[in-house]
Amino acid sequence: MIELGRMNTLEVSRVEERGVYLMDQDEGEILLPAKEVPASAGLGSWLEVFVYRDSKDRLIATTSKPKVMVGEFAALKVTQVNPHGAFLDWGLVKDLMLPFGEQKKKVSHGKTVVVRVYVDEDTDRIAATTRLGRFLGKENRRFLEDEQVDIMIVDWSELGYRVIVDGSHWGLIYHNQIFQPLTPGQTMKAYVQLMRPDGKLDIVLQKGGPEKVQQLTTKILDKLKSEGGYLALGDKSDSTAIRAMFGVSKKTYKKALGQLYKEKKITFEGEGVRLVG
């Protein structure tokens, strides 16, 4: 059975000038255009192809792999907006449609938006949506404190950045936990700070506790060595400067300095710190 919007492995059943036909027991033959056919392909060959619908709604195959498949989230650029909706670059010749009704906020040409790709039940066409909520929080999963997760930045809210966690749950990075530039669609590792009763997650970019401070002390020592033994960034320095250099809060930075001072690896000098020895 063909999986629309996914990679499928199909057998070549017929070879013609316009391309080769791939056989599926349920859907019958599907064309793979000549320009897409590998040189080694022939009758009886098995090919891995992506199956979608062409401009006439016919099933068609391509050996190209799109940036995102059905059931996945991705950040895609808007290439066109017309009376039918918006269209997104997903790496294939035919752009992916984002219907007006599936736009949580109106999108514009050139904008990058985070979408989920799905198959419309009424038209059987592949489409995108920015209405992500109906796809998240459906799994009955418990997250542990400090558990490492994969996140995708979605958008900015009054409280902070909304993120998708492990492709299945909503998460939020609060303003006071953001120590680096973030952009929609960006992916990275992060950590669970708290799982709320509604299933949504509080997310932090750095692991809490002694391990985080220990990692920072190593970074500070490395920076001191590279700067000739003195760093004009002490425990009274501006939090913005600390965040810019080390990507941490002032509170965490002061803890790391305190640990290094107790270990007699640094001394405080003027507005900064000096390496001992």
N, C-alpha and C positions, 0 to 999 in steps of 0.2 A: 504493500500500500504506500502510495506517494505521501510524503510529508511536505506539504506546501510551505515554502519559506524556510526549508531546512536542506542540509546536504543529504543526497540520496545516492545509493550505488545501484546503477541500472545497466542492463545488458543491451548492446547494440544489436537490433533486430533487422535493420535495413540500412543500406548505404545508398545515398543519392547525391546528385551534384549540389543540391542546396544544403546538404548536411547529412547527419546520420539520425536515425530514429531509434529511440530507446524504449524498451518494452516494460510496461507495468501491467500486472494482471488485472488491476481494477480500472485504471484510467486508459489503458491501451497504449498507443505509441505517442511519444513526446519528442519533438524535434530539438536536436542540438545543432544550431546553425554551423555551416561549413567553417567559418572563421574561428569557431570555438573548438573544433575537433582536433585532438592531438594527432600528430603525424603517425604515431604507432597504432592508432585505433582502427579496428576493422570489425567485420561481422563476428559476433560472439564475444567481443571485448567487453569488459566491465569497466564502467567509468563512474567516477564520483562527481556528481553535478548538483548545482543548486537549482531548485525548481520554483518558478514564479509564473505570473501571468503577463502576457505581452499587452500591447495597446488595444488589441481586439479581444482581450480576456481569454486567450488560448493559453493552455499550459505550455511552457517553453523551458528549456534547460540551458544552463551556462556552466562552464568550468570555472568561471570567476567566483570568488568567495566574497560576499558582501561584508560590510563593516559590522553588521548586526543581523541576527536571524530572529525568526518568530520566537517569542518567549523571552527575549533578552532586552536589556536596557542599554542605551548608548547616547552619546552626545553627537548630534548631527547638525550640519549647517543648512540653513534655508536657502535654496537656490532660486526659488520663484514663488510668488503669491498671485493667484488668479481667482476668478469667481468660483472655482470649484474647491479651493483650499490652498494649502501651502505644500511645497514639494521639497524633499530633503535629499541631500547627496549621501547615498549609502554604499557607494562604490560600484554600482551597476549602471548600464547605459540608461535604463529607465529609472527616473527618480522615484523615491518613495513618497506616497501621498500622506499628508497630515490634514484630515478633514477639519473644517471650521468647528464642527460640533465636538471634536476631540481636542480642541485647544483650550486649556484652562485659562490662559491669557493669550490675547491676539499676538501672533508672531509676525516678524517683518523680515524682508529680504536681507541676507547676510548674517542674520542672528544665529547663534548656536543654541540649540535646545536639547534638553534631556528627554528622551522618549522611550516608550515601550512599544515593541513591534508585536502585532497580533494579526489574526485572520478574522476579518469581519464575517459574522455568521450569516448575514443576509445576502451579501454579494460574493462571498468566498474569495475576496481580494485581500492581499496583504496591505496593511495600513499601519500608521503610527499614531500614538496618542501621547499627550502631555498630562492626561488625567491618570496619574500613576497610582492613586490610592487604592483602586479596586484590585490591584495586583499584589499589594503588600499586606503583611500581617496575617496571611492566611495559614501559614505553617504554625503548628503547635510546637514551638521550639523555645527552650529556656537558654538564655545566654548567661554566662558566668561573669562576675566582676573581674576586670583586667583581662578578659578573653580577647585575643587578637582577632580582628575581623577585616574584611575587605570592604571599603566604602567607595561610593561615587557621590561627588558633590552635585546637588540638584539645584538649589536656589537659596537666596538670602531671605530671611524673615526677620521680624522684629526681635526675636530672641537669639538668632544666630543662623548658622547654615543648616538647612535640611539636607540629609544624606540618605542614600539607600545602603542598607547594611546587608552584606552577603547576598544581594539580589533578592531579598525576601522581606525585609522589615524597614520601617521608617526609623531614622535616627536623627539626633540634633546635636550639633556642636555649638555650645553657648559662646557668646561674644568673648567672655573672659578666658576661654580655652583656645582661642585662635591666635597663634603666634607666627603665622606665615601667610602669604597671599594664597587665596583659594579661588578657583574658577569653576563654573558649572561644567560637569563632564569629567573633571579631574578625578582620577582614581588613586587610591593609596591604602596603606595599612593603617589601622587605628585600633583603639581599645574601648571596650565596654566599661563605662563607669557605673551605670545603673540601668536595670530593666524595670520600667514603670508598670503599674497594674494594667494599663491599657495596651501593653505589649510593645510600646515604643521605647526607644533606647536613648540614653544620654551617652554621647560618644566623646572621647578625648583623643588627641593626636599623639600624646605621649603617655607611656605607662606610668602610673603613679607609684608612690612609695620609695623605699631606699634604693631600689634598682635604678630608678630615674635619676636620682641625685648622684649615684655612683657613676653613671654614664656621663653626666655633666661634668663631674670633677676631672675625668679623663680629657674631655674636650677643652676645659679651661687650661689644664697643664700643657696640652699640645699647643694651644694658642699662645700661651706665655713663652714657650720655647721658640715658636716661630716669630714672635715679636721682640726677641732679644731679652726676655726676662721680665718685662714690665708691660702691664695692661692698664690703660686709663679707664677702667671700668670697675668701680668698687661697689660696696654694699649700699652706697647712697646715690649711685648713678640713676639716671632716668630709666624708667621701665621700658620706654620705647627703644632706647639704645641697646638695652640688654636683649630685648626681643629680636632686634635686627641682627645682632651678632650671634646669639646662641639659640634663638627660637624658643625661649622659655619665659616664664613669668619671673618677676623680680623676687617673689617669695622663694621660688625654687633656686634661683641663682644665689640668694643669700644663704640658703641652707648648704649649697655646695661650697661656697667660700668658707663658711663656718667649719665645715668638715676638713677642708684643706688647711685651715689655720690651726685646728686642733692637732692635725697630723704634722704640723710644723713644716709644711711644704710651701707656704706662702706667708708674706707679711703684708700688712696694710700700709700703703705709702701714698701720701697726698690724696688725690681723688681716685686712686686705683690700687692695684695689688702688684707685689713683686715676688718673683720666684726665689725660693731659698736654695742656696747651693749653687 
